[in-house]
Amino acid sequence: MTDEELFGWYRAANAYVSLSEHEGFGVPLIEAMAFDLPVIAYASSAVSETLGEAGISLSDRDPATLLEALIRVHQDRAYRGEVIRSQRSRLLRFSRQRIEPSCETG
């Protein structure tokens, strides 16, 4: 898949859902946040460290739990805005300006 195709999928989506049980750092979570997609993710592995207080972390993978989160982020515009604002703030932690100096010293 090309970057253009991937970015097209992100732009067409209304939310990003990850129910992975074995997620590493979670680059797709960061990418989705960069596209202002509310991220709904099962809080396993490094997901909690990647999202911090941003996005919507699920404590279980029950379909009803996921559906509830999807419906709320779709119907409650104020809540959706809060989620996106929290994600924008979290993205600052992963900015190039913040990461590059640590790469040079590490």
ABEGO torsion letter per residue (X at the ends): XBAAAAAAAAAABABBBBABABBBAGAAAAAAAAAGBBBBBBBBEAAAAAAEABEBBBABABAAAAAAAAAAAAABAAAAAAAAAAAAAAAAAABAAAAAAAAAAX
